[in-house]
Amino acid sequence: MVTALDAADALPPGTDAAAADAETARSPLREAFGLLFASGVGRAGLAMFAVLIGISAWVLLTYPADFGTDRWSDPTVWADNPRAAPPVWTTWLGNESLAHQTFERTEPSATRPIPAGEVRDYDIPLDLPGDTFPDALSVTVSDLTYSARPPVITATLIRPDGTTVPLANLVAPGPRPGEVAPFRRFAAPPERLLLTSQPTAAQAIARTYAERYPGLAIPTDLGATLNRALFGVPSPTGDGTIAALPGPYTLRVSLIVADPADRLESLSVVLGGTVFGLMGTDTLGRDLWEGLLYGFPVALLIASLSSIAATAIGASLGILSGYAGGVTDAVIQRLSDIVSNVPTLPLLIFLVFVLGANLWLIILVLVAFSWPGLTIVVRSMVLQVRSGQLVESARALGASRRRIMLRHVFPQVAPFIVAQMIFFAPGAILAEASLSFLGLGDTTIPTWGQMLQAGFQTGALYVGYWWWVIPPGVLIIVTALAFMLLALAMEPIVDPRLRDPS
C-alpha cells in the first residue's frame, strides 16, 4: 500500500502535503466512477436515473408549487373531465370511443355589426367519426367586462344535415347597487354552461326532428338523452332510438354587446369523450398523467433525502466508532443495537396516527431508524483500515484524528458507503408507498402510493380500471430498479474480487 510519504514524494516539486492528501482521497472515487461507467449494468442504471432526474426537473419547472392542494385535490379543476375514462391510445386496440376534447378561444372568428351594437361569433369545429356520441358538451365563459348594457351570450349547434339548433342563452348579470362601470363578470369563478342539459336545447332538437324527419319515431323524453339527440337522427328503423350522425359540426358561441369596448377574455368548449389523455382519469375526473408525473420528484425527494441523511449519519458514526474506540465506540454500538431493533413500519403507523400524515415526518422517521446497520458495518471496516500503513504514516506525521478520518479513512470506505446509500433509496420509496397504500400518506402531496390506495379503495381492478392501478405500480418498480442497477454496478467497486480480470 502506498503511504502518505510515498505519495508526497511522487508529486512534482512545490506540491504541499495537503495536495498529496487531496490526490490520495480522490483516487479511489475516481477509480469507482470509472468502473461504474465501464459496466453495462452501471450505464443502464445511470441512464434510467438521468431520465428520472430529467422528468423531475421538468415537473418542478412547469408545475405550480401548490399543485397538490390547489389543483389535484380541487374537484372543480376536473369538472369538465370524464369520469374513469381509459387512455386515448386504447382506441388503437379496437376501443371505438370518442376522445375528450377541449377548445380554447380568446378572439372571435368573425364580428358583424347590428343596430344595437355588434355580434362576435366564436366558431368551434367539432368532428364526430363513426357511431360515437359525446358524453357532454359544455362551454365556459371567463372574465367578461362591459360598460353599460349587459351582454348576451348564445350557443348554437350547426349540424352536418344543415340544421341549426339553438342550445342556450346567457345574459350577464346587471350592475349591482353602488357599482360603477366597467362591470366585470364571470372572473372568479367562470360561468359554465352544460349545453347537453339545457331545456332550450331539448325543445329545439325536438322541433328540428319534427320538421326535418317527419314520420320517424323519436324518444318521448329527448332531455334524458340530449347528448345523443344533438349529435344524431331518429333511427330509420322506426324503433324510437337515435342513430349517430357522423360528420363535421360547428358550435357557434355568439357574444352580443352594445359597446365595442366590451370584452370577453376567453371561452373554452369541452366535448366530453369516453377516453382521455395518455393515462386516463380516475372516478373524480383527475388526469392521472399529471399525477404520475408529479410523483417523480416526490419519489426522488423521498429517496434522496432519506438515503443521504441516513448514510451521512451512519457513515459518520461508523467511522468515529471504529477509529476512536473505547467509550465512544461502546456508546455508539449500544445505541445502534437499540435503534436497529425498533420496528420502523409499526412506529411510522403509530406516529402518523398521533401526529398526522406528513411527508416530512415520514422522511424523518426513515432517517432516524435507517442508520444503525451502516454504522455497524462501517465500524468493522474502519477497524481494519486504522491499522494499515497509510493511517500509521499519517499518525506518525502528526496528523490530527479529524484529518486522518476525513483524508485517509473515509476515502477507503467511500465506495461501500455510496453503494449502501443507493441501496437505502428504493427502501424509502417503498416505505412511503406502503404507508400511502394503507391510507396513512400525506394527502396534500400526491404520490404513486396514494394513487394505488385510491384505486384499490374504489375497487378499480374489480371494475376494470386497470389504468388507474398498473402505471403507478410500474413506476414504483422502475424507480426502485434504477437504484438497484446502480447498486449492483457498485458491487465490483466495493469488492475487487468481483471485477472482470480482463
Helices and strands as residue ranges (DSSP letters): H 4-10, H 17-38, H 40-62, I 67-72, G 75-78, G 88-93, E 101-105, E 110-114, E 117-128, E 136-146, E 152-158, E 164-171, E 183-185, E 191-194, G 195-197, H 199-212, G 222-225, H 226-229, E 232-234, E 242-244, E 247-257, E 263-272, H 288-324, H 326-340, H 344-355, H 359-368, H 372-385, H 389-396, H 401-404, I 405-409, H 410-437, H 448-457, G 466-468, H 470-494, G 496-498
